[in-house]
Amino acid sequence: QILPALSDNYMYLLIDEKSREAAIVDPVAPDTVIKAVADAKVNLTTVLTTHHHWDHAGGNKDLIQKMPGLNVLGGDNRIDGVTQFVKDGDSAKIGNLDIKCYTTPCHTTGHICYFVVDSEKDEKVVFTGDTLFLGGCGRFFEGTAE
């Protein structure tokens, strides 16, 4: 489920339909996340944070205060609330959804992309944060294209 945030950003609520377990990608607007979780009647267990910039990770601290016990994944110690540091090749599960982590140190040195597979539905999606740029959007801040 796509959740608009700020004036030009998005958060993503991932739901495993079978277990009703859910994860949120880059929860910059915690109150929007909490409402979407309640409306979907799911159990939010995990936060997937792509990088430390405020427009992606800025809501982590508030969300984990409002919903204690969340597992917060991230690849950088500058991300608030990380409970599980991840790197290239690490994996996680949200219900029956398989998540593979890819280190993409271009926009920021601790940037992580999350590749999610729902094998029951044969669906795949990747959450790239600010690493894949199109049409002049985005910028290399801390890394290079190498």
C-alpha positions as CSV (number, residue, x, y, z in Angstrom):
1,Q,0.0,0.0,0.0
2,I,1.4,3.4,-1.0
3,L,1.2,6.1,1.6
4,P,1.9,9.7,0.5
5,A,4.2,11.6,2.9
6,L,5.4,15.2,3.0
7,S,4.7,17.1,-0.2
8,D,6.8,14.8,-2.5
9,N,7.5,11.5,-0.9
10,Y,6.0,8.1,-0.2
11,M,6.0,5.4,2.4
12,Y,5.1,1.8,1.7
13,L,3.1,-0.5,3.9
14,L,4.0,-4.1,3.1
15,I,1.4,-6.7,4.1
16,D,1.7,-10.5,4.2
17,E,-1.9,-11.4,3.5
18,K,-1.7,-14.8,5.1
19,S,-0.2,-13.8,8.5
20,R,-1.4,-10.2,8.4
21,E,2.1,-9.2,9.5
22,A,3.3,-5.9,8.1
23,A,6.4,-3.7,7.6
24,I,6.6,0.0,6.8
25,V,9.3,1.4,4.5
26,D,10.7,4.9,5.4
27,P,8.0,6.0,7.9
28,V,8.6,9.7,7.8
29,A,4.9,10.4,8.8
30,P,4.2,8.1,11.8
31,D,0.6,9.2,12.3
32,T,-0.3,8.3,8.7
33,V,1.4,4.9,9.3
34,I,-0.5,4.2,12.5
35,K,-3.8,5.0,10.8
36,A,-3.0,2.8,7.7
37,V,-2.1,-0.1,10.0
38,A,-5.3,0.3,11.9
39,D,-7.4,0.6,8.8
40,A,-5.7,-2.5,7.2
41,K,-6.1,-4.5,10.5
42,V,-2.5,-5.7,10.4
43,N,0.2,-6.3,12.9
44,L,3.1,-3.9,12.2
45,T,6.3,-5.6,13.3
46,T,9.1,-4.1,11.2
47,V,10.5,-0.8,9.9
48,L,12.7,-0.9,6.8
49,T,14.7,2.3,6.6
50,T,16.6,2.9,3.4
51,H,18.9,5.7,4.7
52,H,19.3,8.4,7.4
53,H,18.0,11.5,5.7
54,W,15.1,13.1,7.6
55,D,12.6,12.7,4.7
56,H,13.0,8.9,5.0
57,A,14.0,8.2,8.6
58,G,12.7,11.3,10.3
59,G,9.7,9.5,11.7
60,N,11.4,6.5,13.2
61,K,11.9,7.8,16.7
62,D,8.2,9.0,17.0
63,L,6.9,5.8,15.5
64,I,8.8,3.5,17.9
65,Q,7.7,5.6,20.8
66,K,4.0,5.3,19.7
67,M,4.4,1.6,18.8
68,P,7.0,0.0,21.1
69,G,8.7,-3.3,20.1
70,L,9.1,-2.7,16.4
71,N,12.2,-4.2,14.7
72,V,13.9,-1.4,12.9
73,L,16.3,-2.4,10.1
74,G,18.9,0.0,8.7
75,G,22.4,0.1,7.4
76,D,23.7,3.2,9.2
77,N,24.2,4.2,12.8
78,R,22.8,7.7,11.9
79,I,19.3,6.1,11.6
80,D,17.2,6.6,14.8
81,G,16.0,3.5,16.5
82,V,17.8,0.8,14.5
83,T,17.5,-2.6,16.3
84,Q,19.0,-4.7,13.5
85,F,21.9,-3.3,11.4
86,V,21.8,-4.9,7.9
87,K,24.3,-5.0,5.1
88,D,24.6,-6.5,1.6
89,G,23.3,-10.0,1.4
90,D,21.4,-10.0,4.8
91,S,17.9,-11.2,4.8
92,A,14.7,-10.9,6.9
93,K,11.1,-12.1,6.8
94,I,7.8,-10.4,7.3
95,G,5.3,-13.2,7.6
96,N,5.8,-15.1,4.4
97,L,7.6,-12.2,2.6
98,D,11.3,-12.7,2.0
99,I,13.4,-9.6,2.2
100,K,17.0,-9.4,0.8
101,C,19.2,-6.4,1.7
102,Y,21.5,-4.7,-0.8
103,T,24.1,-2.1,0.2
104,T,23.9,0.8,-2.3
105,P,26.4,3.4,-0.9
106,C,25.8,6.2,-3.4
107,H,23.2,8.7,-2.1
108,T,24.5,7.9,1.4
109,T,27.2,5.6,2.6
110,G,24.8,3.5,4.6
111,H,22.0,3.3,2.0
112,I,20.1,-0.1,1.8
113,C,17.7,-1.3,-0.9
114,Y,15.2,-3.9,0.2
115,F,14.2,-6.6,-2.4
116,V,10.9,-8.2,-1.3
117,V,9.5,-11.5,-2.7
118,D,6.1,-12.9,-2.1
119,S,6.6,-16.4,-3.4
120,E,3.0,-17.4,-2.9
121,K,1.8,-14.6,-5.3
122,D,4.9,-14.7,-7.4
123,E,5.4,-11.0,-6.9
124,K,8.6,-9.0,-6.4
125,V,9.4,-5.4,-5.6
126,V,12.4,-3.4,-4.6
127,F,12.4,-0.3,-2.4
128,T,15.3,1.9,-3.4
129,G,14.9,5.0,-1.2
130,D,16.9,7.6,-3.0
131,T,19.4,5.4,-4.9
132,L,17.7,4.9,-8.3
133,F,17.3,8.3,-9.9
134,L,15.2,9.2,-13.0
135,G,14.8,12.4,-14.8
136,G,17.3,14.5,-12.9
137,C,15.9,13.8,-9.4
138,G,18.3,12.8,-6.6
139,R,21.9,13.4,-5.9
140,F,25.1,11.7,-4.9
141,F,25.9,13.0,-1.4
142,E,28.3,10.6,0.2
143,G,29.2,7.9,-2.4
144,T,30.0,7.6,-6.0
145,A,28.5,5.7,-9.0
146,E,31.3,3.1,-8.8
